[in-house]
């Protein structure tokens, strides 16, 4: 079998490899904010998806409507102590929700097996903390997916959209140069992470945060509605600078083949 010129592929987790629709973080955030007396909606919960959960909570509290609702409920603006309390509350809920949403997205296992057979190293980065990943990792392994490296939120000085998690993954994998590596993600901040790292980027438009529906719910939509939602998600990923956009991990092969050809020609991601 021909060796690939791609040195490593770094995958996101929720909405990319597991949890079609990226449901777990939304469920946990909605519950925690409701318990704090400030209701948020799903669109608000999804706006900064992909960031480290502490940064995600901080961004939610800074959103004008949420900030006003928080002040009305608590009599003052939120502060870092509130961020800490919400993060401490969301972590066990995220762990439980993630455990319930840990099914691999169809196509993940054979894709990774093919990449490994051709010498590509497999890494991952996530906005989840290590504690949030505790149950996901063995469940994913039982389904046939166990990346060589897992970088979690809080394990670098900054999370996405900075490139630090991607760079740490590449360092731990011993993979270089970054221009011969690929980042695959369903979220805009994940695409930014890959671009800032100097890697090729592929966005996933149907399985992740941009659409936010389970596989069954998405399949059940009228064709025009489905197409419109996926197209809007794809546009956000293209606008973020993704080199390629496909619907799910199952359609990744042709995009990776194009990247292999471009690397072989000496091209670099712009």
C-alpha positions as CSV (number, residue, x, y, z in Angstrom):
1,X,0.0,0.0,0.0
2,X,1.3,3.4,-1.0
3,X,2.5,5.6,1.9
4,X,0.6,8.9,2.2
5,X,2.5,12.2,2.1
6,X,0.2,13.4,4.9
7,X,2.1,13.2,8.1
8,X,-0.8,13.5,10.5
9,X,-4.5,14.2,10.7
10,X,-5.9,15.8,13.8
11,X,-9.6,15.3,14.3
12,X,-12.0,17.1,16.5
13,X,-14.4,14.9,18.6
14,X,-18.0,16.0,19.1
15,X,-19.7,16.6,15.7
16,X,-16.7,15.3,13.9
17,X,-16.0,11.7,15.1
18,X,-18.7,11.2,17.7
19,X,-22.0,12.8,18.7
20,X,-23.7,13.5,15.3
21,X,-25.2,17.0,15.7
22,X,-22.9,17.9,18.6
23,X,-25.7,17.6,21.1
24,X,-23.9,16.9,24.4
25,X,-22.5,20.4,25.1
26,X,-25.8,22.0,24.3
27,X,-27.7,19.8,26.7
28,X,-25.3,20.4,29.5
29,X,-25.1,24.2,29.0
30,X,-28.8,24.7,28.8
31,X,-29.3,22.7,32.0
32,X,-26.5,24.6,34.0
33,X,-27.7,28.0,33.0
34,X,-31.3,27.2,33.8
35,X,-30.2,26.0,37.2
36,X,-28.4,29.4,37.7
37,X,-31.7,31.1,36.9
38,X,-30.8,32.4,33.5
39,X,-32.4,30.6,30.5
40,X,-30.3,30.4,27.3
41,X,-31.5,29.0,24.0
42,X,-29.8,26.5,21.7
43,X,-28.6,29.1,19.3
44,X,-26.9,31.0,22.1
45,X,-25.3,27.8,23.4
46,X,-24.0,26.9,19.9
47,X,-22.6,30.3,19.0
48,X,-19.1,29.7,20.5
49,X,-19.1,25.9,20.2
50,X,-15.6,24.4,19.9
51,X,-14.0,26.7,22.4
52,X,-12.7,25.4,25.7
53,X,-15.7,25.1,27.9
54,X,-14.5,27.8,30.3
55,X,-14.0,30.2,27.4
56,X,-17.4,29.1,26.0
57,X,-19.1,30.0,29.3
58,X,-17.3,33.3,29.5
59,X,-18.4,34.2,26.0
60,X,-22.0,33.2,26.8
61,X,-22.0,35.4,29.9
62,X,-20.6,38.3,27.8
63,X,-23.4,38.1,25.2
64,X,-25.6,41.2,25.6
65,X,-28.9,39.4,26.1
66,X,-27.5,36.9,28.5
67,X,-25.5,39.5,30.4
68,X,-28.7,41.6,30.8
69,X,-30.6,38.5,32.0
70,X,-27.9,37.6,34.5
71,X,-27.8,41.2,35.9
72,X,-31.6,41.1,36.3
73,X,-31.6,37.8,38.0
74,X,-28.5,38.2,40.2
75,X,-28.4,42.0,40.7
76,X,-24.9,42.4,39.3
77,X,-22.8,41.6,36.3
78,X,-21.2,38.2,36.1
79,X,-17.6,37.8,37.1
80,X,-14.8,35.2,37.0
81,X,-16.2,33.6,40.2
82,X,-19.4,33.0,38.3
83,X,-17.5,31.5,35.4
84,X,-15.7,29.2,37.8
85,X,-19.0,28.1,39.4
86,X,-20.7,27.4,36.1
87,X,-17.7,25.5,34.7
88,X,-17.6,23.4,37.9
89,X,-21.3,22.7,37.5
90,X,-21.2,21.9,33.8
91,X,-18.3,19.5,33.9
92,X,-20.2,16.5,35.5
93,X,-23.2,17.3,33.3
94,X,-21.0,17.3,30.2
95,X,-19.4,14.0,31.2
96,X,-22.9,12.4,31.5
97,X,-24.2,14.0,28.3
98,X,-21.1,13.1,26.4
99,X,-21.3,9.5,27.6
100,X,-24.8,9.3,26.3
101,X,-23.7,10.8,22.9
102,X,-20.6,8.8,22.3
103,X,-21.6,6.8,19.2
104,X,-19.1,7.1,16.4
105,X,-20.3,8.9,13.3
106,X,-20.6,6.5,10.4
107,X,-17.4,6.3,8.4
108,X,-15.0,7.2,11.2
109,X,-13.5,3.8,11.8
110,X,-12.7,2.7,8.3
111,X,-11.3,6.1,7.4
112,X,-8.9,6.0,10.4
113,X,-7.9,2.4,9.6
114,X,-7.1,3.4,6.0
115,X,-5.0,6.4,7.1
116,X,-3.0,4.3,9.6
117,X,-2.4,1.6,7.0
118,X,-0.7,4.3,4.9
119,X,1.5,5.6,7.7
120,X,-0.6,8.7,8.7
121,X,-0.5,9.5,12.5
122,X,-3.8,10.2,14.1
123,X,-4.3,13.0,16.6
124,X,-7.2,14.8,18.2
125,X,-8.1,18.0,20.0
126,X,-11.2,19.0,21.8
127,X,-12.9,21.8,23.7
128,X,-13.8,19.2,26.4
129,X,-11.6,18.9,29.5
130,X,-9.9,15.6,30.3
131,X,-12.5,14.8,32.9
132,X,-15.3,15.3,30.3
133,X,-13.5,12.9,28.0
134,X,-13.2,10.2,30.7
135,X,-16.0,8.0,29.5
136,X,-15.8,8.9,25.8
137,X,-12.3,7.6,25.2
138,X,-13.0,3.9,26.2
139,X,-16.4,4.0,24.5
140,X,-14.8,5.2,21.3
141,X,-12.1,2.6,21.6
142,X,-14.7,-0.1,22.0
143,X,-16.1,1.1,18.7
144,X,-12.7,1.0,17.0
145,X,-11.4,4.5,17.3
146,X,-8.5,5.3,19.6
147,X,-6.3,8.2,18.3
148,X,-2.6,8.2,19.1
149,X,-2.8,11.6,20.9
150,X,-5.7,13.3,22.7
151,X,-5.3,17.0,23.6
152,X,-8.0,18.4,25.9
153,X,-9.1,21.9,26.9
154,X,-6.9,23.3,29.7
155,X,-3.8,21.4,28.6
156,X,-2.4,24.4,26.7
157,X,-2.2,28.0,27.8
158,X,-5.0,28.9,25.3
159,X,-7.6,26.9,23.5
160,X,-9.2,27.4,20.1
161,X,-9.0,29.4,17.9
162,X,-5.3,29.5,18.9
163,X,-3.1,26.9,17.3
164,X,-1.7,25.6,20.6
165,X,-3.7,22.4,20.9
166,X,-3.0,21.5,17.3
167,X,0.7,22.2,17.7
168,X,0.8,20.2,20.9
169,X,-0.8,17.3,19.1
170,X,1.8,17.5,16.3
171,X,4.6,17.7,18.8
172,X,3.4,14.7,20.7
173,X,2.8,12.8,17.4
174,X,6.3,13.8,16.2
175,X,4.6,15.0,13.0
176,X,6.1,17.8,10.9
177,X,6.0,20.0,8.9
178,X,2.5,21.4,9.7
179,X,2.0,22.0,6.0
180,X,1.9,18.2,5.6
181,X,-0.8,17.8,8.2
182,X,-4.5,18.2,8.2
183,X,-7.1,19.5,10.8
184,X,-10.7,18.2,10.5
185,X,-13.4,20.0,12.4
186,X,-17.1,20.8,12.3
187,X,-16.7,24.2,14.1
188,X,-15.5,27.5,12.8
189,X,-13.0,27.9,15.7
190,X,-11.6,24.5,14.8
191,X,-10.9,25.6,11.3
192,X,-9.2,28.7,12.6
193,X,-7.1,26.5,14.9
194,X,-5.9,24.5,11.9
195,X,-5.2,27.6,9.8
196,X,-3.2,29.3,12.5
197,X,-1.2,26.1,13.0
198,X,-0.2,26.2,9.3
199,X,-2.1,23.0,8.3
200,X,-4.6,22.0,5.7
201,X,-8.2,22.2,7.0
202,X,-11.4,20.3,6.2
203,X,-14.8,21.4,7.5
204,X,-17.7,19.1,8.1
205,X,-21.0,20.8,7.3
206,X,-23.7,18.2,8.2
207,X,-22.7,16.2,11.3
208,X,-21.7,19.0,13.6
209,X,-22.6,22.3,15.3
210,X,-23.5,24.1,12.2
211,X,-26.7,22.1,11.7
212,X,-27.0,20.7,15.2
213,X,-29.4,17.8,14.5
214,X,-29.0,14.1,15.2
215,X,-28.5,11.9,12.2
216,X,-32.1,10.7,12.3
217,X,-33.5,14.2,12.7
218,X,-31.4,15.5,9.8
219,X,-32.5,12.6,7.6
220,X,-36.1,13.3,8.5
221,X,-36.1,16.9,7.2
222,X,-37.7,17.8,3.9
223,X,-35.0,17.7,1.2
224,X,-35.1,21.5,0.7
225,X,-34.8,22.2,4.4
226,X,-32.0,19.8,4.8
227,X,-30.1,21.3,1.9
228,X,-30.5,24.8,3.1
229,X,-29.3,24.0,6.6
230,X,-26.2,22.1,5.4
231,X,-25.5,24.9,2.9
232,X,-25.6,27.5,5.6
233,X,-23.2,25.5,7.8
234,X,-20.9,24.9,4.8
235,X,-20.8,28.7,4.1
236,X,-19.7,29.4,7.6
237,X,-16.8,26.9,7.3
238,X,-15.8,28.2,3.9
239,X,-16.0,31.8,5.2
240,X,-13.7,30.8,8.1
241,X,-11.1,29.7,5.5
242,X,-11.5,25.9,5.2
243,X,-9.6,24.5,2.3
244,X,-12.3,21.8,1.8
245,X,-15.8,21.3,3.1
246,X,-17.7,17.9,3.1
247,X,-20.8,16.8,4.9
248,X,-19.5,14.1,7.2
249,X,-16.4,12.1,8.0
250,X,-17.6,9.4,5.6
251,X,-17.0,11.8,2.6
252,X,-13.5,12.8,3.7
253,X,-11.6,10.5,1.3
254,X,-11.6,12.6,-1.9
255,X,-10.6,15.8,0.0
256,X,-7.7,14.0,1.6
257,X,-6.7,12.6,-1.8
258,X,-6.6,16.1,-3.2
259,X,-4.5,17.3,-0.3
260,X,-2.1,14.4,-0.8
261,X,-1.7,15.4,-4.4
262,X,-1.1,19.0,-3.5
263,X,1.5,18.1,-0.9
264,X,3.2,15.9,-3.4
265,X,3.4,18.9,-5.8
266,X,5.0,21.0,-3.1
267,X,2.0,23.2,-2.5
268,X,1.4,24.7,0.9
269,X,-1.9,25.7,2.6
270,X,-2.5,29.4,2.2
